[in-house]
Amino acid sequence: MKATFYARVSTDSEEQKSSIESQIEFFQEYIKRNKHRMADCGIFCKRDGTAEATNGYYVDEGFSGAKSFKYRRAFQQMIIDAKARKFDMIFVKDIKRFGRNAQETLKYIGELKEVGVGVYFDTISANTLNRDDDFRIQLFASLAEEESTSKSKSVQWGKKVKYKQGVWGGREPYGYNLKEGKLVKNDDEEKIVREVFRLFLNESMGQRNIANELNAKNVPTKSGKTIWDQSLISKMLKNAVYTGEIRLHRTQKIDINRNIVKEIPKEEQVVTHDESLRMIDDETFRLVQLEKEKRFEKFGDFKYNNIVVEDDEGNEVIKKQRNIERGLGRHSSKHLFSNLLKCGNCGGSLRRKVQKNNKNTFLYWFCRNNDQFGKHKCGYRNLQHEEKLIEFVKEEIVEYRNRPNKRKYYLQTILKTRYNAKDIEDRKQQLQNEIEELKIDKKGILKQVTRESITQEEFDEYNKELNTQLYEAESKYNQLIYINNEIEKLLSRFKQFTIFLDEVDVESLTNGVLRKIIHSIVAETHEEVIFDAPFEKHTLTIEWNFLDTTEREILRESSKKLRKLLIMNTVDYESTDDMIETITENSNRRPTKEEIEYHFEKFVEVDEP
């Protein structure tokens, strides 16, 4: 009988390598002692991806038995050779060496039996070609799987304990090294991390351009083997570890034998904070996430999609597919006004063009839709000379910077529209007093029932009513705390915006700087009639990027809220005085309802409530 044997170890450690050597030595002697002929085929597949031919046996080094058989190259080659009847029997030390997934183990045993090839398990003295051994083989295959599952749960538990102690799980992210299981900063890589965030946010560079710049400078990746690409930059920009947040235990294997992984809910993840790991401040990180969202909406982004595919055995499996979802536009920071100039007549963007003659070079911007599709798409060219645009923007920035009261108006409008920010501390104190009184009342009725002053039924009724009131009061109090926190964040952002605006050097403007303070520059053509003659009036308007929105959007949001109150006749005039003054910009007298509604119709597009 021609025979071979199969050996496997989980790791490529020295101890495991000696186990491989022991298995090889044992079965070579066993086959010789039982006067079997050694097969003339075989392969030794190593953990590092290399492989070498053997004298009649198959070895997988560094592969877990819990993983699918398809990942074990030596095992797969052995099955192919068995179906070609290059040998009659496979010797294995025990079922665990063959595999820990009972379903797949029995499946392959069945396939081998169909071609007349048996498997002999030494530790239980069982031969798959002997029907009397079937029950024992099935039993021990199930026990091997259960042992694997139990070991996996123990390992998962141990990892979770270590996570809570600050031990990092997995490969260290770019910017850090591992020292005794914990992250420590890599000073050279930290400079690159800061530069990537700066280029993305301040210089408005795209992720692909950032990757190209790092490659041009020969900056190595963490592995040192690959070049930078868009995916690496995207992962870096959204990794909260750069703010000092360590979030571990994000996934868990619920079935190691079938490699089924589930995502852990955020509230169950292990989250710690280590300020010594911080490279990026919270506000910068927040702004980067907002910018990523904006760019995705406009231009698309690097994404992973789950797709269903068939594996080598015809089973449906979920696989992550990497692609880039494209938006309608294209993010660019190549020119000073890239993605900033808009046509007010059609809503499209303005494109840049260079025109040269023998003496001069002219740079100008014009409506893309008009240029590409003609007047039926947009009837106006809205041509703008770049030099004049630069002077216009410089003047507008200086003027906007010198009007702090205007910005404060819009800040107050946001506060009153979104958060009803008036008298928060007084309202919190009132609710706190109410909560304390309700808790005292609850203790009071409890004493009454113990003294039998009231019946149990009366206690249940009073207690239920008090619990309802307490729940409502605590909910309102927690809502005020949330509002207070949001207001503090908004004020902090307003302060940072003001500081940035004050520090802008109008003589050294970049696209990144402009995008931080300007939402869009709108070029529009208006047709007017003067002395019975048609006349075109051209305007340029800046929509300021104020706290991640625009002044027009702030007015629209505020107007919607106030108009609903006016129409429903539930407006509280005392609490909306400042709001009305802000909207109408008239503080000399109180505007009438008709005047306010006229203002809405004239200046703000408002949907009916």
GUTI-82068 format. One record per residue (C-alpha): residue in one letter; x, y, z. Coordinates in steps of 0.001 Angstrom, whole numbers, plus 500000, padded with zeros to 6 digits. Layout:
<pases>
AXYZ
...
</pases>
This chain:
<pases>
M500000500000500000
K501310503409499048
A501032505862501946
T501709509470502915
F501180511499506060
Y499978514987506917
A501417517249509642
R500423520736510764
V501357523265513458
S499646526562514335
T502744528793514478
D506280528911513149
S507879529105516607
E510892526960517483
E508750524782519749
Q506232524163516972
K508991523460514461
S510306520714516721
S506751519309516800
I506793519155512995
E510121517360513048
S508769514882515610
Q505671514149513482
I507797513640510353
E510251511348512133
F507431509342513768
F505497508624510568
Q508540507935508412
E509496505231510918
Y505851504043511203
I505419503614507431
K508742501836507141
R507980499551510103
N504605498538508632
K506204497883505237
H504144500464503360
R505539502220500323
M506140505965500708
A504351508138498155
D506584509926495652
C504814513292496033
G504501515908498782
I505043519535499739
F506099521580502793
C504302524979502867
K505871527477505248
R504366530428507081
D506431532946505095
G504730531830501875
T507585529700500538
A507227525990499776
E509501523065498990
A509003519532497726
T509260516609500178
N509912512887500009
G506332511712500235
Y504547513807502878
Y502590517072503345
V503170519804505927
D501417523119506675
E503486525329508972
G501880528170510941
F498231527553509994
S495481527216512586
G493324524121512345
A490288526297513033
K490712528181509766
S489085526973506585
F490928524145504861
K491192526250501688
Y493901528402503348
R496170525356503875
R498028524904500611
A499724521611501496
F496392520120502570
Q494731521208499326
Q497566519723497249
M497244516493499234
I493526516270498364
I494300516865494672
D496975514144494704
A494657511784496570
K491946512157493931
A494650511365491350
R495296508152493376
K498961508903493977
F498611507099497342
D496098504907499193
M496329506043502826
I496985509265504732
F498397508967508240
V497688511774510727
K498765512033514371
D495273513008515594
I492072514595514311
K493147518028515601
R496098517977513190
F493722517200510313
G491327520021511267
R489191521514514037
N486118522257511942
A483984519125512280
Q481803519856509255
E484728520386506862
T486709517487508381
L483889515025507719
K483294516534504280
Y486895515880503165
I486900512439504743
G483801511640502657
E485438512915499452
L488529510777500097
K486411507674500793
E484678508143497438
V488026507723495642
G489109504890497912
V491692506828499941
G491601506360503712
V492753508494506647
Y494246506848509721
F494253508792513022
D496988507409515251
T495870508639518700
I492419506999518446
S493484504114516173
A490677504861513731
N490591504244509975
T488035506125507857
L487705503110505540
N486529501001508482
R482788501628509032
D483091500469512668
D485280503550513338
D482790506091511919
F481153506946515261
R484480507476517052
I485763509684514211
Q482620511832514289
L482779512072518088
F486423513128518222
A485951515573515323
S483177517251517336
L485349517266520466
A488208518867518508
E485858521628517336
E484476522186520840
E488016522376522254
S488891524962519608
T485779527032520433
S486513526894524164
K490117527910523597
S488984530803521373
K486620532107524064
S489420531928526614
V491763533811524283
Q489075536459523594
W488497536924527312
G492229537243527935
K492534539828525162
K489694541881526635
V491375541901530051
K494642543029528461
Y492826545723526465
K491491547202529695
Q495073547295530956
G496099549354527937
V497681546525525944
W497299547142522213
G495693544443520061
G496867543917516508
R499339545790514345
E500383549232515511
P499001552170513478
Y501266554531511565
G502857557018513961
Y503408554546516789
N505610551655517833
L504827548833520245
K506806548676523466
E505961545917525914
G502559545570524268
K501654549265524486
L501732552066521944
V504459554696522076
K504993557575519677
N507361557308516758
D508747560853516462
D509605560639512766
E506217559196511830
E504385561713514032
K505692564514511775
I504182562755508770
V500822562285510545
R500644565997511389
E501616566897507829
V498895564666506344
F496205566294508502
R497562569765507636
L497609569105503901
F494079567706503936
L492504570437506068
N494577573594505622
E495815573056502070
S492610571281500957
M494615568571499196
G492898565376498104
Q493850562020499604
R495379560782496361
N497510563929495981
I498709563576499575
A499719559977498860
N501538561065495692
E503430563743497617
L504575561239500263
N505693558835497539
A507562561625495759
K509435562329498994
N510171558594499428
V508406558478502791
P508141554788503780
T504847553258504895
K504598551367508164
S505413548062506520
G508061549654504314
K507040547305501507
T504201549196499866
I503714552663498497
W501210555176499847
D497767555127498279
Q494394556751498876
S493219554009501229
L496137554464503639
I495551558221503819
S491810557701504345
K492388555279507240
M494847557681508856
L492500560663508649
K489654558835510411
N491706557045513076
A490791558536516473
V493944557094518066
Y495715560302516962
T493569562179519532
G494644559753522262
E491514557597522048
I492177553865522169
R489164551856521034
L489679548102521143
H487511544958521186
R485690546317518119
T485119542866516592
Q484874539355517971
K485036535895516457
I481815534170517431
D482715530979515535
I486441530458515080
N485862527217513188
R483831528971510490
N485698532279510769
I482483534206511558
V483212537680512964
K480684540132514400
E481057543832515123
I480863544800518790
P478416547659519621
K480231550887520471
E478937550885524040
E480521547440524633
Q483905548273523104
V486904548859525339
V487636552594525185
T490457554288527065
H492252557597526622
D495975558203526789
E496952561837526342
S500595560861525788
L499541559377522421
R497889562561521143
M499157563959517848
I496041565841516657
D493825568142518738
D490109567334519013
E488912570328516994
T491238569603514072
F490153565955514061
R486476566984514128
L486948569412511257
V488741566748509222
Q485793564358509656
L483384567100508567
E485561567870505550
K485677564182504623
E481881564029504755
K481555567144502598
R484000565833500018
F482272562475499917
E478921564137499255
K480399566276496480
F483216564232495016
G483020560661496345
D485474558814498550
F487419555621499102
K484974552953500304
Y484726549257501165
N481627547360500005
N480508543902501084
I479833541640498121
V478695538002497984
V480978535706495992
E481493531970495609
D484592530353497055
D486525527498495464
E483984525008496771
G480893526858495511
N479876528238498910
E478579531811499155
V480856534004501252
I480930537733502013
K484011539533500762
K485070543155501134
Q485622544875497800
R487647548081497655
N486517550793495283
I486135554529494925
E482641555956494837
R482640559040492637
G480431562050493177
L479260564441490480
G482242566761490837
R485945566434491428
H487808567709494464
S490742569895493579
S492981572379495336
K495246572932492354
H494242576579491815
L493414579353494256
F489682579279493470
S489261575540492815
N485754574369493857
L484871577813495202
L483427579708492228
K479756579068491403
C477414580328488716
G474464582055490358
N472286581567487290
C472493577783486846
G474194576611490067
G477092575022488221
S480777575615488842
L483158577987487083
R486132576540485240
R489553578079484757
K491111578862481411
V494522580178480384
Q494788582336477263
K498093583563475885
N499221585906473172
N502660587120472191
K502886589536475117
N500545588464477919
T498934585557479671
F495291585930480742
L493654583816483444
Y489912583818483740
W486968581738485017
F483608581169483361
C480469579034483691
R481233575410482883
N477671574639481766
N477563577604479392
D480922576671477901
Q480206572955477569
F476493572849476683
G475699576327475427
K472914578775476283
H470181576139476589
K471963574892479754
C472960578314481095
G472349581604479327
Y475230583494480940
R478993583148480707
N479692585029483965
L483331585506482977
Q485659586600485783
H489293587690485442
E491457586008488065
E493424589131488979
K490241591083489686
L488854588118491630
I491912588078493872
E491592591789494640
F487860591408495290
V488412588525497733
K491184590368499576
E488950593400500100
E485996591265501190
I488095589335503733
V489376592563505277
E485867594017505408
Y484392590806506869
R487167590680509450
N486348594237510533
R482670593451511142
P482712591321514332
N479216592441515335
K477746590893512205
R479312587537513038
K478038587782516618
Y474522588388515277
Y474634585140513345
L476144583279516290
Q473286584456518522
T470774583483515852
I472157579922515776
L472033579712519566
K468440580885519768
T467206578869516790
R468824575543517583
Y469149575546521333
N466702578049522870
A469699579183524889
K467987581807527061
D468288581428530879
I469711577889530737
E471371578092534161
D468139579320535789
R466146576564534095
K468674573961535206
Q468484575178538801
Q464668575074538772
L464688571518537443
Q467335570467539973
N465135571838542780
E462119570030541318
I464054566748541129
E465167567038544763
E461591567764545899
L460262564748543996
K462894562492545575
I461880563790549023
D458223563113548190
K459103559542547159
K460833558963550508
G457811560484552252
I455222558135550754
L457553555206551429
K457560556112555132
Q453772556440555048
V453288552939553667
T455686551467556239
R453695553209558987
E450514551958557314
S449261555562556927
I448400554708553313
T447548551425551657
Q449836549558549292
E447488550418546389
E447654554128547238
F451445553901547502
D451702552240544076
E449539554950542508
Y451433557861544145
N454799556274543419
K453913555729539760
E452888559365539375
L456031560611541131
N458246558359538966
T456642559797535835
Q457235563362537034
L460799562501538080
Y461557560902534704
E460258563969532850
A462204566388535070
E465449564398534761
S464987564137530974
K464578567905530710
Y467602568436532965
N469774566064530894
Q468603567809527741
L469730571159529169
I473122569663530041
Y473431568416526450
I472424571842525108
N474920573505527422
N477714571243526149
E476750571908522528
I476752575655523180
E480230575443524715
K481478573563521640
L479874576137519348
L481431579036521250
S484820577310521120
R484517576858517354
F483423580474516960
K486497581592518885
Q488793579450516728
F487114580695513546
T487617584313514658
I491269583703515520
F491890582035512167
L490126584859510314
D492184587498512134
E495427585703511274
V494712585236507548
D497438586843505469
V495545588226502458
E498811588544500540
S499542584798500814
L496179583170500186
T495868579476499314
N492899577358498298
G492989575629501684
V492843578928503575
L489969580222501436
R487950577026501875
K488147577372505658
I486435580775505612
I484556580827502295
H481780578431501313
S481421579779497772
I481909582844495586
V478820583346493435
A479011585111490074
E475584586081488747
T474110588065485874
H470856590038486317
E468892591423483428
E467505594916484013
V465826597535481862
I467076601137482043
F465386603788479893
D463596600999477976
A466942599431477065
P468019595941478273
F471030595959480539
E473044593181482162
K474235593695485717
H477021591441486996
T477443590717490726
L479937588821492873
T478849587583496302
I480756585673498950
E478970583039501019
W481093582793504159
N481831579375505636
F480553580344509087
L480604577482511637
D480162574837508913
T477178576620507380
T476409579901505615
E474703583079506750
R471859582452504295
E471286578971505739
I471304580425509259
L468634582953508239
R466620580277506464
E466706577969509510
S465778580811511862
S463044582079509574
K461421578664509263
K461203578329513008
L459817581836513610
R457385581651510709
K455885578432512051
L455365580129515402
L453768583165513750
I451416581104511597
M450435578922514547
N449982582071516684
T452232580561519359
V455118582990519046
D456578584174522337
Y457404587785521452
E459546588386524519
S461818585424523818
T462102586221520080
D462820589953520249
D466494589519519412
M465686586964516739
I463293589334514982
E465802592177515246
T468513589976513772
I466362588890510853
T464904592303510038
E468020594264511056
N465686596872512502
S466000597589516211
N464296601006516247
R460763599652516490
R459005596346516656
P458178594974513177
T454643593847512441
K453772590284511536
E453157591375507934
E456591593027507758
I458298589894509052
E456479587668506567
Y457328590118503782
H460958589793504831
F460694585997504620
E459240586115501106
K461734588710499868
F465000587437501307
V464609583812502379
E463095580805500650
V460934579168503284
D458800576038502908
E455308576080504328
P455151574267507715
</pases>
